[in-house]
Amino acid sequence: MQWYKHYVADYQQDTADLTLIEHGAYRSLLDAYYQRESPLPSDLSLLYRITHAHTRREREAVRMILNRFF
């Protein structure tokens, strides 16, 4: 999929409590999901590579977003 609709008000309403790192993780995971047009892989190591999550805080953010939104 080359593009998807992004409703700013809906996104802001659902993610108002996220940190900047969590927003980055969420958008990276959304992009990966829509690009693949299939469920995300279950392998955390692969998801860390997909989202470029290198630090402990970035990886925690990826896990939190996966648990909350996926």
N, CA, C and O atoms as a MOPAC input file, in Angstrom:
PM7 MOZYME 1SCF
protein

 N      0.85000 1    -1.16700 1     0.00000 1
 C      0.00000 1     0.00000 1     0.00000 1
 C      0.89900 1     1.23500 1     0.00000 1
 O      1.80100 1     1.35900 1     0.82900 1
 N      0.65100 1     2.11100 1    -0.90500 1
 C      1.48200 1     3.30500 1    -1.04300 1
 C      1.08300 1     4.42900 1    -0.10000 1
 O      1.91700 1     5.27100 1     0.23400 1
 N     -0.16000 1     4.46200 1     0.33400 1
 C     -0.60900 1     5.52600 1     1.22300 1
 C     -1.81000 1     5.04300 1     2.02000 1
 O     -2.45500 1     4.05700 1     1.66300 1
 N     -2.10100 1     5.75600 1     3.10800 1
 C     -3.31400 1     5.51600 1     3.87900 1
 C     -3.77900 1     6.83000 1     4.47900 1
 O     -2.97800 1     7.73900 1     4.70100 1
 N     -5.06600 1     6.92900 1     4.74000 1
 C     -5.61700 1     8.14500 1     5.32600 1
 C     -5.19400 1     8.24800 1     6.78900 1
 O     -5.21400 1     7.27100 1     7.53700 1
 N     -4.81700 1     9.44800 1     7.16300 1
 C     -4.41400 1     9.71200 1     8.54400 1
 C     -5.29800 1    10.84600 1     9.06700 1
 O     -5.15900 1    11.99500 1     8.64900 1
 N     -6.18700 1    10.51800 1     9.96100 1
 C     -7.09000 1    11.50800 1    10.52900 1
 C     -6.44700 1    12.08000 1    11.78500 1
 O     -6.40400 1    11.43300 1    12.83200 1
 N     -5.95200 1    13.29900 1    11.65800 1
 C     -5.15400 1    13.91500 1    12.71700 1
 C     -5.93400 1    13.97900 1    14.02800 1
 O     -5.39600 1    13.61900 1    15.07500 1
 N     -7.16800 1    14.42000 1    13.99500 1
 C     -7.95000 1    14.54200 1    15.23200 1
 C     -8.13200 1    13.18300 1    15.90500 1
 O     -7.99800 1    13.07300 1    17.12400 1
 N     -8.43400 1    12.15800 1    15.12800 1
 C     -8.59400 1    10.81500 1    15.69800 1
 C     -7.28200 1    10.31900 1    16.29600 1
 O     -7.25500 1     9.77500 1    17.40000 1
 N     -6.19500 1    10.51600 1    15.55100 1
 C     -4.88200 1    10.08500 1    16.04200 1
 C     -4.55300 1    10.80300 1    17.35700 1
 O     -4.13900 1    10.16700 1    18.32600 1
 N     -4.73700 1    12.10900 1    17.38600 1
 C     -4.41700 1    12.87600 1    18.59500 1
 C     -5.28100 1    12.45300 1    19.77300 1
 O     -4.80300 1    12.38400 1    20.90500 1
 N     -6.54500 1    12.17200 1    19.51000 1
 C     -7.44800 1    11.74600 1    20.58200 1
 C     -7.00100 1    10.41200 1    21.18200 1
 O     -7.03700 1    10.22600 1    22.39900 1
 N     -6.58600 1     9.50100 1    20.32800 1
 C     -6.21600 1     8.15500 1    20.78500 1
 C     -4.80300 1     8.06800 1    21.34400 1
 O     -4.46200 1     7.08900 1    22.00800 1
 N     -3.97000 1     9.08500 1    21.08400 1
 C     -2.55000 1     8.98200 1    21.45000 1
 C     -2.05700 1    10.17300 1    22.27500 1
 O     -0.85000 1    10.39000 1    22.38100 1
 N     -2.96400 1    10.93500 1    22.85300 1
 C     -2.58900 1    12.16200 1    23.55900 1
 C     -1.60000 1    11.91800 1    24.69200 1
 O     -0.83400 1    12.81700 1    25.04100 1
 N     -1.60200 1    10.74100 1    25.26400 1
 C     -0.73700 1    10.45400 1    26.41000 1
 C      0.61000 1     9.84200 1    26.02600 1
 O      1.41400 1     9.53800 1    26.90800 1
 N      0.87400 1     9.65400 1    24.72800 1
 C      2.12600 1     9.01800 1    24.31500 1
 C      3.29600 1     9.99200 1    24.39700 1
 O      3.13700 1    11.19900 1    24.21200 1
 N      4.47000 1     9.44100 1    24.67700 1
 C      5.69000 1    10.23400 1    24.63000 1
 C      6.13500 1    10.36900 1    23.17700 1
 O      5.59300 1     9.71500 1    22.28700 1
 N      7.11600 1    11.21400 1    22.95400 1
 C      7.63600 1    11.39100 1    21.59700 1
 C      8.19500 1    10.07300 1    21.05600 1
 O      7.99000 1     9.74800 1    19.88700 1
 N      8.89200 1     9.32400 1    21.89000 1
 C      9.44100 1     8.02700 1    21.46500 1
 C      8.31400 1     7.05900 1    21.12800 1
 O      8.40500 1     6.31900 1    20.14800 1
 N      7.25400 1     7.05700 1    21.93100 1
 C      6.12400 1     6.16500 1    21.67300 1
 C      5.40700 1     6.54300 1    20.37400 1
 O      4.96700 1     5.66300 1    19.63500 1
 N      5.28800 1     7.83500 1    20.09300 1
 C      4.70100 1     8.25100 1    18.81500 1
 C      5.52900 1     7.71000 1    17.65400 1
 O      4.97900 1     7.20100 1    16.67700 1
 N      6.84400 1     7.81900 1    17.76200 1
 C      7.71100 1     7.31100 1    16.70100 1
 C      7.55700 1     5.81500 1    16.50700 1
 O      7.51300 1     5.32800 1    15.37800 1
 N      7.47500 1     5.08900 1    17.61300 1
 C      7.29400 1     3.63600 1    17.52600 1
 C      5.95500 1     3.30100 1    16.87500 1
 O      5.87500 1     2.40900 1    16.03000 1
 N      4.92200 1     4.00800 1    17.26500 1
 C      3.58500 1     3.74300 1    16.72400 1
 C      3.54000 1     4.01300 1    15.22400 1
 O      3.04300 1     3.18700 1    14.46000 1
 N      4.05400 1     5.16000 1    14.80000 1
 C      4.02300 1     5.49400 1    13.37900 1
 C      4.88100 1     4.52100 1    12.56700 1
 O      4.50500 1     4.14900 1    11.45500 1
 N      6.02300 1     4.10800 1    13.10800 1
 C      6.86600 1     3.12800 1    12.40700 1
 C      6.15500 1     1.79800 1    12.25700 1
 O      6.22000 1     1.16900 1    11.20100 1
 N      5.47500 1     1.36600 1    13.31300 1
 C      4.74100 1     0.10400 1    13.25300 1
 C      3.54500 1     0.20400 1    12.31100 1
 O      3.26100 1    -0.73700 1    11.57000 1
 N      2.84100 1     1.33600 1    12.33300 1
 C      1.73400 1     1.53100 1    11.38700 1
 C      2.23400 1     1.47000 1     9.95500 1
 O      1.63400 1     0.80300 1     9.11200 1
 N      3.32700 1     2.16100 1     9.67700 1
 C      3.88700 1     2.14800 1     8.32600 1
 C      4.26300 1     0.73300 1     7.90300 1
 O      3.98500 1     0.32600 1     6.77400 1
 N      4.89100 1    -0.01200 1     8.79900 1
 C      5.27900 1    -1.38800 1     8.48400 1
 C      4.05000 1    -2.25300 1     8.23000 1
 O      4.03600 1    -3.06900 1     7.30800 1
 N      3.02600 1    -2.07200 1     9.04700 1
 C      1.78500 1    -2.83500 1     8.89500 1
 C      1.13200 1    -2.56200 1     7.54500 1
 O      0.76800 1    -3.49100 1     6.82400 1
 N      0.98700 1    -1.29100 1     7.21000 1
 C      0.32500 1    -0.94800 1     5.94900 1
 C      1.18600 1    -1.28000 1     4.73800 1
 O      0.65600 1    -1.65300 1     3.69100 1
 N      2.47800 1    -1.15400 1     4.86000 1
 C      3.35300 1    -1.49600 1     3.74200 1
 C      3.27200 1    -2.98900 1     3.43100 1
 O      3.25300 1    -3.38500 1     2.26500 1
 N      3.22400 1    -3.80700 1     4.46500 1
 C      3.16900 1    -5.25900 1     4.28300 1
 C      1.78200 1    -5.74700 1     3.88400 1
 O      1.64100 1    -6.79700 1     3.25700 1
 N      0.76200 1    -4.98000 1     4.24900 1
 C     -0.62200 1    -5.38600 1     4.02900 1
 C     -0.90900 1    -6.74800 1     4.64900 1
 O     -1.66500 1    -7.55000 1     4.10000 1
 N     -0.29800 1    -6.99200 1     5.79600 1
 C     -0.49700 1    -8.22800 1     6.54300 1
 C     -0.08900 1    -7.97000 1     7.98600 1
 O      0.53700 1    -6.95100 1     8.28000 1
 N     -0.43700 1    -8.88200 1     8.88900 1
 C     -0.06100 1    -8.67200 1    10.28900 1
 C      1.44700 1    -8.50600 1    10.45400 1
 O      2.23900 1    -9.01500 1     9.66200 1
 N      1.81600 1    -7.78200 1    11.50000 1
 C      3.23200 1    -7.62200 1    11.81300 1
 C      3.81200 1    -8.94900 1    12.28000 1
 O      3.08300 1    -9.77700 1    12.82600 1
 N      5.10400 1    -9.16900 1    12.07700 1
 C      5.72600 1   -10.39700 1    12.58000 1
 C      5.67700 1   -10.41900 1    14.10500 1
 O      5.62000 1    -9.36600 1    14.74000 1
 N      5.69900 1   -11.58500 1    14.68200 1
 C      5.65200 1   -11.71100 1    16.14300 1
 C      7.04600 1   -11.67400 1    16.78000 1
 O      7.16100 1   -11.57900 1    18.00200 1
 N      8.07800 1   -11.74600 1    15.98700 1
 C      9.45700 1   -11.74300 1    16.46800 1
 C      9.87100 1   -10.32800 1    16.89000 1
 O     10.01400 1    -9.44300 1    16.04600 1
 N     10.06500 1   -10.12000 1    18.20600 1
 C     10.42300 1    -8.79400 1    18.71100 1
 C     11.73000 1    -8.28300 1    18.13000 1
 O     11.84500 1    -7.09200 1    17.83900 1
 N     12.70300 1    -9.13800 1    17.95600 1
 C     13.98300 1    -8.70600 1    17.39200 1
 C     13.79100 1    -8.11100 1    16.00100 1
 O     14.40200 1    -7.09700 1    15.66500 1
 N     12.95500 1    -8.73100 1    15.21100 1
 C     12.66300 1    -8.22400 1    13.87900 1
 C     11.90600 1    -6.89600 1    13.95700 1
 O     12.18100 1    -5.98200 1    13.18000 1
 N     10.97900 1    -6.78600 1    14.86900 1
 C     10.22700 1    -5.54100 1    15.03100 1
 C     11.12600 1    -4.40500 1    15.50600 1
 O     10.93000 1    -3.25500 1    15.11400 1
 N     12.10300 1    -4.71700 1    16.34200 1
 C     13.06300 1    -3.68900 1    16.76700 1
 C     13.86600 1    -3.18400 1    15.55700 1
 O     14.15000 1    -1.99100 1    15.44400 1
 N     14.22200 1    -4.10100 1    14.66700 1
 C     14.96200 1    -3.69200 1    13.45900 1
 C     14.07900 1    -2.86300 1    12.52800 1
 O     14.52700 1    -1.86300 1    11.96600 1
 N     12.83900 1    -3.27700 1    12.37200 1
 C     11.90000 1    -2.55700 1    11.51100 1
 C     11.70100 1    -1.12300 1    11.99900 1
 O     11.62600 1    -0.19400 1    11.19400 1
 N     11.61800 1    -0.94500 1    13.30700 1
 C     11.35400 1     0.37700 1    13.88400 1
 C     12.63000 1     1.13700 1    14.23000 1
 O     12.56100 1     2.27400 1    14.69700 1
 N     13.77700 1     0.53400 1    14.01200 1
 C     15.07600 1     1.14300 1    14.35800 1
 C     15.18200 1     1.42300 1    15.84900 1
 O     15.74700 1     2.43500 1    16.26500 1
 N     14.63400 1     0.51900 1    16.64600 1
 C     14.65800 1     0.65700 1    18.10200 1
 C     15.96400 1     0.05400 1    18.62600 1
 O     16.11400 1    -1.16600 1    18.68200 1
 N     16.89500 1     0.91100 1    19.00300 1
 C     18.20900 1     0.44900 1    19.43200 1
 C     18.42200 1     0.55800 1    20.94000 1
 O     19.12000 1    -0.26800 1    21.52700 1
 N     17.83200 1     1.56100 1    21.56400 1
 C     18.05800 1     1.76900 1    23.00100 1
 C     16.99100 1     1.04600 1    23.82000 1
 O     15.96100 1     0.62500 1    23.29100 1
 N     17.25100 1     0.91100 1    25.09800 1
 C     16.29400 1     0.26700 1    26.00400 1
 C     14.95800 1     1.01500 1    25.97300 1
 O     13.90400 1     0.38200 1    25.89900 1
 N     14.98400 1     2.34100 1    26.02800 1
 C     13.75100 1     3.13200 1    26.03900 1
 C     12.97500 1     2.96800 1    24.73800 1
 O     11.74600 1     2.90000 1    24.75800 1
 N     13.66500 1     2.90400 1    23.62800 1
 C     12.99400 1     2.71300 1    22.34000 1
 C     12.33600 1     1.33800 1    22.27200 1
 O     11.21800 1     1.20100 1    21.77700 1
 N     13.02800 1     0.33400 1    22.76600 1
 C     12.46600 1    -1.02500 1    22.74500 1
 C     11.28500 1    -1.14800 1    23.69800 1
 O     10.32100 1    -1.85100 1    23.39400 1
 N     11.34400 1    -0.48200 1    24.83400 1
 C     10.20200 1    -0.45100 1    25.75200 1
 C      9.00200 1     0.20800 1    25.08400 1
 O      7.86800 1    -0.24500 1    25.24200 1
 N      9.25600 1     1.27000 1    24.34200 1
 C      8.17900 1     1.96100 1    23.63700 1
 C      7.54400 1     1.04800 1    22.58900 1
 O      6.32000 1     1.01100 1    22.46300 1
 N      8.35200 1     0.32500 1    21.84900 1
 C      7.82500 1    -0.60400 1    20.84400 1
 C      6.94100 1    -1.64900 1    21.51400 1
 O      5.84100 1    -1.92400 1    21.03400 1
 N      7.40200 1    -2.23100 1    22.60500 1
 C      6.60200 1    -3.24600 1    23.31100 1
 C      5.28200 1    -2.66200 1    23.82700 1
 O      4.23400 1    -3.29800 1    23.71700 1
 N      5.33900 1    -1.45500 1    24.38900 1
 C      4.13600 1    -0.82100 1    24.91700 1
 C      3.13000 1    -0.56300 1    23.80100 1
 O      1.93800 1    -0.82500 1    23.96600 1
 N      3.60200 1    -0.05400 1    22.67200 1
 C      2.70500 1     0.22400 1    21.54100 1
 C      2.11100 1    -1.07000 1    20.99000 1
 O      0.92200 1    -1.11900 1    20.67300 1
 N      2.91800 1    -2.10200 1    20.87600 1
 C      2.39800 1    -3.39400 1    20.40900 1
 C      1.29200 1    -3.89200 1    21.33000 1
 O      0.24400 1    -4.33300 1    20.85900 1
 N      1.51500 1    -3.82600 1    22.62600 1
 C      0.52200 1    -4.29400 1    23.58900 1
 C     -0.76000 1    -3.45800 1    23.54800 1
 O     -1.86200 1    -3.99100 1    23.67800 1
 N     -0.61000 1    -2.18400 1    23.37300 1
 C     -1.76700 1    -1.28500 1    23.43000 1
 C     -2.56600 1    -1.22300 1    22.12700 1
 O     -3.79700 1    -1.21000 1    22.15800 1
 N     -1.89000 1    -1.18500 1    21.00000 1
 C     -2.58000 1    -0.93300 1    19.74700 1
 C     -2.62400 1    -2.12500 1    18.78600 1
 O     -3.44200 1    -2.14100 1    17.86600 1
 N     -1.77500 1    -3.10000 1    18.98100 1
 C     -1.73300 1    -4.22000 1    18.05200 1
 C     -2.07700 1    -5.51300 1    18.75600 1
 O     -2.09300 1    -6.57200 1    18.12800 1

